[in-house]
Structures are given as C-alpha cells and as structure tokens.
C-alpha cells in the first residue's frame, strides 16, 4: 500500500482530500505546518507592540486538523516552518512592498514551503506521495486546470518546477466545491461548514494596514490627478495601494469614480484618474523570475495577470536574458509584482513575475 502524506490546513478542502485518498486505498497520514508565530517575529524585529498579537488563528486550525484526523482514523504530524516562512515568503512580501509593487506571497509559499520543506519532511516520514487540498490536476506530467473553474488554483502553483510536481496528488481536481462540502457533511467532518480562509494567512482577519504598520513605517504623501497634475488628497503610504484600485482612497467628493493608475516611489506620489480611462490599460509587459514546469514553449498562448481573471490571448517573445515579453491587446490593470501565468489550453505551463508594464513599446512612466 502506497503511503501519502497530506498537508492538513484545518479547512474543509484538505479534510475532504484526505477522505478521498483513504477511499482510493492509500495509507494516509496528515502533516500540519505552522508557518507563523508573532512572538518569534517580534524577537526578529525587536518590536514590543506585536509580542502578544493574535494574528493568525493557527492553533484553532491545528485543533480542527486533529479532530478531522481522529474522525478519519489517521495519524497527524506537526512541523514548524516559521523561520523558513519568514526567510522565503514574508521577507519577499516586505521587499516587494518597499519597491511599490503588489506581491503574491501565496505563490512563494507554495514554491518554497509547501512543495519544498513540506515535501522533504514528508519523505522523512516515509511518503511515497505528497498531497494537498489544492484545486488542480496532474495528468501525464502536465499541471492542468481543475474541474471547478471557479476554484482552480493553478495560478498559485505556477512557480513549481517539474521536479516539485513529481509524486504529487491533487484529490480535489475532478470535483467542485459544492461536492466537497457535501462529502464533509456526509462524513461528519468538523470542518464541513467552516468558512474558507481569505487573504494572507499571517494577517488573518486583522486589518491589513494595522498589521503592516508593525513592519513597514507608512510615509504619507500626495495623491495627484494624473491628467491635471493637481493634488487631490493625501495617501497613507504607497504600499497600501494597487493599480486599478477604487476603494479606500478617502478623499471625498467624487472619490468613488477615482482609480489608482500609478505610483512614483522616488517622489512618494500616488497617481489617480477619474473614470475607467486609458491610463489603466497596457499592451505588453516584461516578465522575470521565469519558471516552466514542462517542455512546452508556445509563442501564442493565454495568460492570467491576476487570480480568477479570464484567459487573455497573448504572444510570447523569449528574450536572450531569459525573461519574457508578453504581448496582448489593451488589458486593464496589469500590475508590477503580480504573477503572469501562462496556459496552453487547460495546461498551466508556468509563468513569472511582472517586472514592468508597457504601452506602444514604452515602459509606462507612471508605473514602478
């Protein structure tokens, strides 16, 4: 009997994934990863203000994982990757924000924690395979979109290598979320009605601005109408805004019609425009941190520039420095720091991180 170590998160998805693996005849054991500890991160920063903050309810998630594993009759292991998460995910998150970009820490968590350190620990425990509750498929060596297109998570798996995808099982690849909830209820799993986690784990339900202020001091600056060059308000720190954002500008008047269209890090200026206008659109982007998980290298494909975006037809130019120039037709709010994920039909072949955004072969001056 083949042994599978599955990542247990304390949510309904990993709970049902473990259930399905048991039904498929595998020997299953769970492994819970503890990736965040506010007291340890307080020691790293020397910041007394966050020593006792309850940022992420991981203990409740662990307790739920314990109950699920008891119900399923499987062993549950626990491992701390707190330092590794800090070094490879949270530090990246902070560095990107300092550059004025919009990072995606979930992608780096998958690359460096869940499909690296977790896998090594799983093999120490005698695993033949590792499994997670991601909505994705692996078929004939290709990473493919999940049956449930609304929950498909291949976007977040795009930085995984071909080697990292070996001996991986995604039990939820062929079912939808409704069926997952149904199976959890039918099998009396404690997580059956548990709310899906949203946002970034280390922030949890906390206010993003309050959390981030513990790590990066906010520097207020001017909000400028990009068309008139007039100051229309004051921002609370460039890190808190992303391209295309409408809410949270808090400048009164017609603020509900304003869009964030750019940042100037050197001058600490946030640029906005009234209405859905040309400042939000581009026709190409330069992508670095390239990763491909298969041998496909199309020149025409589709791409997503943010999670749950519809597939966008693109042309791909492979540059001599290893980066990619992705060309497309008039797309809104392509944002530096976010992932550009490339698809050949339903196959996710990989992607990279958006370095700069261009229009008419020129870098947009108002974007970092």
Secondary structure, 3 states (H helix, E strand, C coil): CCEEEEECCCCHHHHHHHHHHHHCCCEEEEEEEECCCHHHHHHHHCCHHHCCCCCCCHHHHHHHHHHHHHHHCCCEEEEECHHHHHHHHHHHHHHHHHCCCCCCHHHHHHHHHHHHHHHHHHHHCCCCEEEECCCCEEECCEEECCCCCCCCCHHHHCCCCCCCCCCEEECCCCCCHHHHHHHHHHCCCCCCCCCCCCCCCCCCCCCHHHHHCCCCCCCCEEEEECCCCCEEEEECCHHHCCCCCCCCCCCCCCHHHEEEEEEECCCCEEEEEECCCHHHEEEEEEEEEEEECCCCCCCEEEEECCCCCCCEEEEEEECCCCCEEEEEEEEECCCCCCEEEEEECCEEEEEEEEEEEEECCEECCCCC
